[in-house]
Amino acid sequence: MEGERRDGRDLTGTIRLAGAASILIATAVGYFWAPFGSPYTSAGILGGIAAISFAARGLFAQKK
């Protein structure tokens, strides 16, 4: 029943939107906080980590 609402509609778009938002937020936080020195490096590293974690979630999700 994961990925589907009670009324039967699929949540794929909502899940993708949440993933895109999390990647953008991680990138923005990395740019402004700059924990790795350079803002661009920090944005790339944190955005990359968010992207990889979201991709891994999709790869290991159980399909029906």
Summary of the structure (lengths in Angstrom):
residues: 64
radius of gyration: 14.9
end to end distance: 8.6
largest distance: 48.2
contacts: 146
relative contact order: 0.14
helix: 67%
strand: 3%
